[in-house]
Amino acid sequence: MKRKLSAMLLAVCLTLSLAACSTYYQVKDPASDIVYYTGDIKKLKGGAVKFKDEKTKTEVTLQTSEVKEISKDTFSEAVGK
């Protein structure tokens, strides 16, 4: 019984810690002033970035960008989640 309780407690703690560690980004294309929102950015060679825009659900690659870390609340408000 104690073993099951310990395993359940560990699972809950891990889930909460992973949820708390999520990072959200606002990515701006300075050439067009379009703003994107994502939770994951891949840095490519030459300084480009690639990510999935959570508003449009499309893959975006930008040669130049302005990346800013934002709160979960700001992210949710922007993408309507």
N, C-alpha and C positions, 0 to 999 in steps of 0.2 A: 504494500500500500504506500509506504513512504517513497519507494522507488518511482512509482507512477506519479505521485505528487511532485517529486523533485523534477522528473522529466517534463511534466506539464508546466511547471514554474519556469524552467529553463527555456522552453519553447516560447512562452509568453514574453519573457525578458528579451530574447533574441529578436522576436518580431517587433517589439516596441523599439528596440535600439536601431534596427534597420530602418524602420519608418522615420525615426527621428534624424537619421543621417542623410535623408534625401536632400539633394541639392537642386535648386531651380535657377534657370538663367533667362535673362532677357538679352537677346542678340539683335543688334541694330546694324543694318546695312547702311553705312554712311553715304553711299552713292545714291541710294533711292529713298532713304529715311524710313524704309519699311522695318517694322519691329516684329521679331519672332520670339516665341517662348518655347523652352525645351528643358528637359531634365538631364540630358546627356549630350556632351559635345566631344567630337573626335577632332583632334588637331592633326592636320595633314602637313605634308612637306611644303615649305615656302610660306608658312604662316596661315594657310587657308584653314577653315573649319567646316565640318560637316555635321549635320544634326537633323532630327525630325522635328518639324514645327508642330506643336501640339494643337494649334488652332486649326490648321488646314490638313493635318495628317500627311504632309508631304516631306520628302527628303530635300534638304537645302544644302548647297555648298556655296560658301562665300570666300572670295579671295581676301577681302578686307572686311573687318567687322569690329564692332564695339560690344564686348561681352561684360555683362554685369550680373553678379549673383543677387538673387532676390528671395524674398520670403515665400513660404508655401501659400500664405494668404494672398499675396500679390499675384502669384502665379495662378492660383485658382480663380481669382477675380478676372484676370486677363483672358484665360482660356474658357471660362464658363463652367468650371467643374466645382 
